[in-house]
């Protein structure tokens, strides 16, 4: 984030001080905005998400249940996915938890590339083929019935654990073989549009915000990295989508 942007915001996400990677200490978090945009479609606006989440967290007076620094927004010129992958790797190696605020799903792809051997908990309505092609250590939260046949085949062949939004809303929240540590990927499109209008993807019959917060908060897992994507804040004048993202992130950090 440049100096002008920093002056416009007196404090970073959830009141964290702005700082540099070198100022992060072991056991803390490093919040990083990556304002990438979706390639196409009528519901653009993901690039606005990192700063919208900062503003909302400050307006609500919400504190992050962890110490750390807000590292500002990543410069998206040049090979930014490579830079992001390298930065996430460095942070995890130094026992710092990257909290990456996207942006489009390409942000999560770069984070997962940095941590290929870690299990993944992915809260999203549609399974991405590149994630479904991973080894068995992926848990899908909130899938809907619109998966392509080949993706369902990949999930089945790898015996990946999954729950639909309806199953989770009905209380079927048990996941067998929950890993001790993992990467958490939350795509806001997993929430039903009627509850949180600010999502890039349209997902009728998706999860309720309170269900998402409850399910993620109940997972006894140490999150090595957390990435949020798919938020289009300008589509939600009430700010409910930002609130859902913030509460889910806090629930994850509180338990993990």
PAMAR-726790 format. One line per 10 residues: number of its first residue (from 1); their letters; for each residue x, y, z of N, C-alpha, C. Coordinates in steps of 0.05 Angstrom, whole numbers. Last residue first. Layout:
<recs>
NUM) A) X:Y:Z:X:Y:Z:X:Y:Z; ...
</recs>
This chain:
<recs>
256) XXXXXXXXXX) -164:-426:319:-140:-438:307:-114:-424:315; -203:-399:344:-201:-427:350:-175:-439:339; -196:-347:326:-202:-352:354:-197:-381:362; -191:-352:271:-167:-345:287:-171:-350:317; -245:-365:258:-222:-383:251:-198:-377:268; -273:-321:276:-279:-347:287:-256:-367:282; -251:-281:244:-247:-280:273:-252:-307:285; -271:-298:194:-242:-297:199:-236:-296:228; -326:-292:203:-315:-319:197:-285:-319:202; -330:-237:210:-337:-255:232:-326:-283:228
246) XXXXXXXXXX) -313:-219:159:-298:-211:183:-304:-231:206; -353:-241:125:-324:-247:121:-308:-242:147; -399:-217:146:-396:-246:146:-367:-254:143; -387:-162:135:-390:-172:163:-387:-202:164; -387:-162:79:-362:-157:94:-363:-167:122; -441:-174:73:-421:-192:62:-394:-188:76; -468:-131:94:-471:-157:107:-450:-177:98; -470:-79:74:-445:-88:85:-447:-115:99; -512:-57:47:-515:-61:76:-489:-70:90; -500:-59:-6:-500:-32:7:-503:-34:37
236) XXXXXXXXXX) -465:-97:-44:-480:-101:-19:-479:-75:-3; -433:-89:-86:-459:-102:-92:-476:-104:-67; -385:-72:-68:-403:-51:-79:-431:-62:-85; -357:-119:-53:-370:-102:-33:-390:-82:-44; -350:-178:-69:-354:-154:-86:-370:-134:-70; -308:-231:-55:-324:-210:-43:-325:-187:-62; -273:-272:-70:-301:-272:-80:-319:-251:-68; -233:-295:-14:-237:-286:-41:-267:-283:-46; -185:-302:36:-213:-296:30:-215:-285:2; -143:-348:69:-147:-330:46:-177:-327:41
226) XXXXXXXXXX) -95:-364:116:-123:-360:111:-126:-341:88; -49:-414:140:-55:-391:123:-85:-389:119; -52:-450:180:-25:-441:172:-27:-417:154; -94:-461:233:-93:-451:205:-65:-439:199; -106:-517:266:-87:-495:267:-84:-485:238; -171:-536:285:-150:-537:266:-132:-513:269; -228:-553:298:-204:-553:315:-180:-557:298; -281:-517:277:-260:-534:267:-235:-531:285; -318:-480:293:-318:-505:307:-296:-524:299; -313:-438:257:-305:-434:285:-303:-459:301
216) XXXXXXXXXX) -337:-460:212:-308:-454:212:-298:-451:240; -390:-464:230:-376:-488:221:-346:-483:222; -404:-411:245:-405:-432:265:-388:-456:256; -398:-382:197:-383:-375:220:-381:-398:240; -436:-411:165:-408:-410:158:-391:-403:181; -483:-399:194:-474:-427:191:-445:-428:184; -488:-345:188:-483:-355:215:-474:-384:215; -497:-340:132:-473:-330:145:-467:-342:172; -521:-400:101:-527:-377:117:-501:-367:129; -501:-423:35:-501:-424:64:-511:-398:76
206) XXXXXXXXXX) -548:-423:-22:-522:-425:-8:-524:-424:22; -591:-416:-53:-590:-440:-37:-564:-444:-23; -555:-386:-107:-581:-390:-93:-581:-417:-78; -505:-354:-120:-507:-381:-107:-533:-383:-92; -462:-321:-163:-490:-324:-155:-494:-352:-144; -399:-291:-143:-415:-312:-155:-444:-312:-145; -383:-247:-114:-377:-247:-142:-395:-268:-156; -426:-216:-66:-410:-238:-74:-406:-238:-105; -462:-183:-31:-436:-175:-42:-418:-198:-48; -507:-200:-5:-509:-194:-33:-482:-189:-46
196) XXXXXXXXXX) -524:-246:37:-501:-229:33:-498:-224:3; -573:-271:35:-563:-264:61:-539:-244:59; -584:-281:-18:-604:-267:-2:-595:-258:25; -540:-311:-35:-541:-283:-43:-562:-268:-27; -509:-354:12:-532:-348:-5:-535:-318:-10; -439:-363:9:-462:-353:23:-485:-347:4; -398:-373:-26:-410:-396:-13:-436:-389:2; -375:-326:-41:-398:-336:-58:-410:-361:-46; -331:-319:-10:-356:-308:0:-380:-317:-17; -288:-371:3:-299:-355:-19:-327:-345:-11
186) XXXXXXXXXX) -235:-385:42:-263:-378:44:-270:-361:19; -190:-432:58:-198:-415:36:-228:-410:38; -138:-449:101:-167:-443:100:-172:-424:77; -93:-502:108:-98:-476:96:-128:-472:94; -78:-536:171:-87:-534:143:-88:-505:134; -69:-584:222:-63:-558:211:-70:-559:181; -94:-632:235:-86:-615:257:-79:-586:247; -154:-649:196:-125:-646:200:-118:-628:224; -207:-693:210:-199:-665:208:-169:-662:214; -233:-743:203:-205:-739:196:-197:-710:193
176) XXXXXXXXXX) -299:-723:186:-281:-743:196:-252:-737:187; -339:-672:206:-320:-679:185:-300:-699:197; -405:-651:219:-382:-668:227:-365:-674:202; -451:-624:210:-425:-609:208:-401:-625:215; -510:-620:198:-491:-642:192:-463:-631:188; -547:-579:204:-532:-588:228:-513:-611:223; -570:-556:162:-587:-575:177:-572:-587:200; -529:-528:139:-551:-513:152:-569:-530:169; -501:-572:119:-490:-556:140:-511:-540:155; -536:-590:79:-528:-608:100:-517:-592:124
166) XXXXXXXXXX) -537:-544:46:-561:-554:59:-554:-572:83; -485:-541:27:-495:-519:44:-520:-529:59; -453:-606:33:-468:-585:19:-477:-564:38; -388:-628:47:-415:-624:57:-428:-602:40; -335:-676:41:-350:-653:32:-377:-653:45; -270:-706:33:-294:-701:50:-308:-676:40; -249:-746:-22:-248:-721:-7:-273:-717:10; -233:-791:-53:-248:-794:-28:-246:-769:-10; -215:-786:-103:-196:-780:-82:-209:-781:-54; -260:-798:-132:-236:-815:-135:-216:-810:-113
156) XXXXXXXXXX) -293:-754:-118:-300:-782:-110:-276:-800:-111; -266:-711:-142:-272:-711:-113:-277:-739:-103; -267:-727:-196:-242:-723:-182:-245:-724:-152; -323:-728:-205:-307:-753:-208:-280:-750:-193; -335:-675:-199:-347:-694:-180:-331:-720:-181; -308:-657:-245:-299:-648:-218:-310:-667:-197; -336:-679:-286:-308:-688:-282:-297:-679:-255; -386:-654:-281:-384:-683:-276:-355:-691:-271; -387:-592:-245:-383:-607:-270:-378:-636:-263; -435:-576:-194:-408:-584:-201:-407:-598:-228
146) XXXXXXXXXX) -482:-558:-171:-475:-549:-198:-447:-557:-207; -500:-566:-120:-503:-587:-139:-495:-581:-167; -450:-537:-76:-477:-540:-87:-477:-561:-108; -411:-540:-15:-415:-545:-44:-444:-545:-51; -396:-529:38:-417:-513:25:-420:-517:-4; -330:-547:38:-351:-537:56:-370:-521:39; -285:-600:30:-302:-580:16:-325:-573:34; -218:-613:43:-245:-615:54:-262:-593:42; -163:-651:20:-180:-627:17:-208:-633:28; -123:-693:11:-125:-677:36:-139:-650:31
136) XXXXXXXXXX) -114:-724:-34:-138:-728:-19:-143:-708:3; -83:-676:-81:-85:-702:-66:-110:-702:-49; -120:-638:-131:-100:-641:-110:-102:-669:-98; -162:-630:-164:-141:-647:-174:-118:-651:-154; -192:-592:-140:-202:-619:-139:-181:-639:-148; -162:-548:-155:-162:-556:-127:-171:-585:-124; -173:-545:-209:-145:-547:-200:-142:-555:-171; -229:-540:-210:-216:-565:-220:-188:-568:-210; -265:-517:-154:-247:-511:-176:-232:-536:-184; -331:-527:-137:-303:-537:-134:-287:-529:-158
126) XXXXXXXXXX) -374:-478:-114:-366:-494:-137:-337:-502:-134; -379:-452:-64:-402:-466:-76:-394:-485:-98; -333:-460:-9:-341:-449:-34:-363:-465:-47; -283:-468:32:-311:-462:34:-319:-447:9; -235:-516:40:-245:-497:20:-275:-492:23; -179:-533:72:-208:-531:77:-218:-509:59; -124:-573:55:-139:-549:49:-168:-552:58; -59:-595:79:-87:-599:73:-101:-572:69; 4:-579:47:-15:-576:69:-43:-583:61; 36:-579:3:35:-604:19:15:-602:42
116) XXXXXXXXXX) 38:-529:-21:25:-551:-35:21:-576:-18; 39:-471:-11:37:-491:10:25:-517:-1; 40:-438:-55:62:-435:-35:62:-457:-15; -7:-451:-80:18:-459:-93:42:-457:-73; -43:-426:-47:-41:-456:-46:-16:-466:-59; -33:-373:-63:-28:-381:-35:-25:-412:-33; -49:-374:-116:-21:-368:-110:-14:-376:-81; -103:-386:-110:-86:-404:-125:-57:-400:-118; -123:-341:-84:-121:-366:-69:-103:-386:-83; -120:-305:-127:-105:-299:-103:-101:-325:-87
106) XXXXXXXXXX) -155:-324:-164:-127:-327:-170:-109:-321:-146; -205:-308:-146:-196:-335:-138:-167:-339:-145; -197:-237:-129:-209:-260:-144:-195:-286:-135; -200:-197:-70:-189:-207:-94:-205:-231:-105; -168:-224:-12:-171:-220:-41:-195:-203:-46; -127:-222:40:-153:-212:33:-154:-206:3; -95:-268:79:-95:-255:53:-123:-248:45; -56:-276:130:-85:-272:126:-88:-255:101; -5:-319:148:-14:-300:128:-45:-300:127; 25:-325:209:1:-334:195:-7:-313:174
96) XXXXXXXXXX) 92:-342:219:73:-320:218:49:-330:200; 137:-375:220:115:-380:240:97:-355:242; 170:-370:178:177:-354:202:155:-356:223; 145:-400:139:171:-409:149:179:-395:175; 102:-365:129:97:-391:143:123:-402:154; 130:-323:104:115:-318:129:111:-344:144; 152:-347:58:169:-335:78:155:-332:105; 105:-362:31:124:-382:39:142:-372:61; 83:-312:21:68:-331:38:87:-352:48; 122:-292:-14:117:-279:11:103:-297:31
86) XXXXXXXXXX) 117:-327:-59:143:-325:-44:138:-313:-16; 65:-316:-75:73:-343:-67:98:-343:-50; 69:-262:-88:52:-270:-66:60:-298:-56; 105:-265:-132:112:-249:-108:96:-258:-84; 73:-294:-167:98:-305:-158:108:-291:-133; 30:-258:-175:25:-285:-162:51:-297:-152; 57:-213:-199:48:-211:-171:41:-239:-159; 98:-198:-240:90:-225:-233:80:-225:-204; 72:-131:-254:92:-153:-257:80:-180:-249; 30:-102:-204:45:-100:-229:65:-123:-230
76) XXXXXXXXXX) 3:-101:-156:-4:-121:-176:9:-118:-203; 27:-98:-92:29:-85:-118:24:-106:-139; -16:-112:-38:6:-121:-56:4:-105:-82; -31:-67:15:-40:-82:-9:-16:-88:-27; -12:-78:84:-22:-62:62:-31:-79:39; 0:-109:127:22:-104:108:13:-88:84; -14:-103:192:-27:-101:166:-5:-92:146; 10:-149:242:13:-124:226:-4:-126:201; -8:-174:307:4:-175:280:6:-148:268; -47:-218:349:-30:-195:345:-17:-197:317
66) XXXXXXXXXX) -116:-236:350:-88:-243:346:-73:-217:342; -171:-227:340:-162:-243:363:-134:-253:359; -181:-160:322:-173:-186:313:-163:-202:337; -238:-122:339:-210:-128:343:-204:-156:333; -283:-76:311:-276:-104:316:-246:-108:319; -310:-29:300:-293:-31:324:-285:-59:331; -338:-21:255:-350:-38:275:-334:-39:301; -301:9:226:-327:21:233:-341:5:255; -260:-28:220:-255:-4:236:-282:8:245; -283:-65:186:-273:-74:212:-268:-51:231
56) XXXXXXXXXX) -295:-33:142:-316:-45:157:-307:-53:185; -243:-20:123:-261:1:132:-283:-10:150; -223:-71:110:-210:-54:130:-229:-33:141; -259:-86:71:-258:-102:96:-244:-86:118; -247:-49:32:-274:-49:43:-274:-64:69; -195:-64:19:-199:-38:33:-227:-36:45; -206:-116:-6:-188:-112:17:-192:-86:33; -247:-106:-48:-252:-121:-23:-232:-115:-1; -242:-86:-98:-248:-67:-76:-249:-80:-49; -236:-128:-132:-212:-112:-126:-216:-92:-103
46) XXXXXXXXXX) -286:-147:-142:-270:-161:-122:-245:-145:-114; -318:-127:-182:-314:-111:-158:-298:-124:-136; -371:-157:-221:-343:-150:-216:-342:-133:-191; -415:-188:-243:-412:-181:-214:-382:-176:-208; -419:-205:-296:-433:-180:-288:-428:-171:-259; -356:-225:-326:-381:-229:-312:-393:-203:-303; -284:-234:-317:-308:-227:-332:-333:-232:-315; -241:-239:-281:-236:-235:-309:-261:-224:-324; -238:-202:-219:-248:-225:-235:-245:-218:-265; -178:-172:-195:-205:-170:-204:-213:-195:-220
36) XXXXXXXXXX) -140:-163:-133:-143:-172:-161:-172:-172:-169; -115:-139:-85:-139:-130:-98:-140:-138:-128; -96:-165:-30:-88:-171:-58:-112:-164:-75; -71:-148:34:-92:-144:14:-81:-150:-14; -52:-183:90:-43:-173:65:-66:-171:45; -31:-189:156:-54:-185:139:-45:-172:113; 0:-235:193:7:-214:174:-16:-211:154; 1:-252:262:-10:-254:235:0:-231:219; 48:-288:306:29:-267:299:17:-271:271; 87:-325:313:62:-329:328:41:-308:322
26) XXXXXXXXXX) 142:-281:305:132:-309:305:107:-311:323; 125:-216:280:140:-234:298:127:-261:298; 137:-165:231:120:-187:241:137:-205:259; 173:-132:208:163:-124:235:145:-145:247; 182:-149:157:204:-152:177:195:-146:205; 137:-132:130:140:-161:136:161:-165:158; 114:-71:160:128:-86:139:130:-115:149; 50:-40:175:78:-46:179:89:-62:156; -4:-12:211:9:-18:186:39:-23:191; -34:-44:268:-17:-23:257:-7:-31:229
16) XXXXXXXXXX) -103:-63:269:-74:-71:269:-58:-48:258; -157:-52:266:-140:-36:284:-111:-44:285; -177:-85:226:-184:-90:254:-166:-75:274; -126:-65:182:-148:-83:186:-152:-88:216; -96:-4:205:-101:-25:186:-125:-42:193; -108:66:214:-101:40:224:-108:19:203; -119:110:183:-102:114:206:-92:87:217; -121:117:116:-130:98:137:-110:100:160; -96:155:87:-125:155:87:-137:136:108; -44:141:92:-53:165:107:-83:166:107
6) XXXXXX) -42:96:59:-38:93:88:-48:117:104; -48:120:9:-69:102:19:-66:98:49; 0:148:7:-25:162:6:-47:145:17; 39:108:7:37:126:30:11:141:31; 12:44:-17:29:68:-19:23:87:5; 17:-24:0:0:0:0:18:25:0
</recs>
